Amino acid sequence: MDPYARQRLLAAVGDRGQERIAARTYVVQSSTAPAAEVERAYLGRAGAVYFAPKAHEPVAFVHCNAFKHAAARGFAEGAWQALVQLRSALQQG
């Protein structure tokens, strides 16, 4: 059973997009430990396999002021960072 079968049905992903997601190396960029855990979990569930250590400053989470509580902010930052990377992987070639 293919765990990514539903993703493959999406026009934005398909078989080729799923291959791109799996082939790319991801850098967990979130600034806090809880956000990094969420980011890694989202990427892993999308099919990411390769992770590299953080080599540079994280991309700023521009929506942080929309969240009053730190826990919600951390979760949202991790999800946002993962989605930014997945979007970039799908837009390749």
C-alpha positions in Angstrom: 0.0 0.0 0.0 1.4 3.4 -1.0 1.3 5.8 1.9 1.4 8.8 -0.5 -1.4 7.6 -2.9 -3.7 10.5 -2.0 -1.0 13.0 -2.5 -0.2 11.5 -5.9 -3.8 12.2 -6.9 -3.3 15.9 -6.5 -2.6 17.7 -9.8 0.2 19.8 -8.0 2.0 16.6 -6.9 1.4 13.5 -9.0 4.0 10.8 -9.4 6.7 13.3 -10.5 6.1 15.6 -7.6 6.2 12.8 -5.1 9.5 11.7 -6.6 10.9 15.3 -6.2 9.7 15.4 -2.6 11.5 12.1 -1.8 14.7 13.0 -3.7 15.4 16.4 -2.1 17.5 17.0 1.0 15.7 19.2 3.5 17.1 21.5 6.1 14.9 21.9 9.2 14.8 25.7 9.5 12.5 26.4 12.4 13.9 28.6 15.2 12.6 26.6 18.2 12.6 23.0 19.1 8.8 22.5 19.0 8.6 24.2 15.6 11.5 22.1 14.3 9.7 18.9 15.5 6.5 19.9 13.7 8.5 20.9 10.5 10.3 17.5 10.5 7.0 15.6 11.1 5.3 17.4 8.2 8.2 16.9 5.8 8.4 13.2 6.8 4.7 12.6 6.4 4.9 14.2 2.9 7.6 11.7 1.9 10.8 13.6 2.7 13.7 11.2 3.4 16.9 13.2 3.6 17.6 15.8 6.2 20.7 17.9 6.5 21.9 19.9 9.5 21.0 23.6 9.7 23.7 25.5 7.9 22.3 29.0 7.9 19.8 31.3 9.6 16.2 30.2 9.4 13.8 32.0 7.0 11.8 34.4 9.2 8.2 33.3 10.0 6.4 36.4 8.9 3.1 35.4 10.5 4.3 35.1 14.1 2.3 38.1 15.3 -0.9 36.4 14.4 -0.5 33.8 17.2 -1.0 34.8 20.8 0.3 31.6 22.5 3.9 30.4 22.0 2.8 26.8 21.5 0.5 27.7 18.7 3.1 30.0 17.2 5.7 27.1 17.3 3.3 24.7 15.6 2.4 27.2 12.9 6.0 28.1 12.3 7.0 24.5 11.8 4.1 23.8 9.5 4.8 26.9 7.5 8.6 26.1 7.1 7.7 22.6 5.9 5.2 23.9 3.4 7.7 26.4 2.0 10.2 23.7 1.4 7.6 21.3 -0.1 6.3 24.0 -2.4 9.9 24.7 -3.5 10.5 21.0 -4.2 7.3 20.7 -6.3 8.2 23.8 -8.4 11.5 22.4 -9.5 12.1 21.5 -13.1 
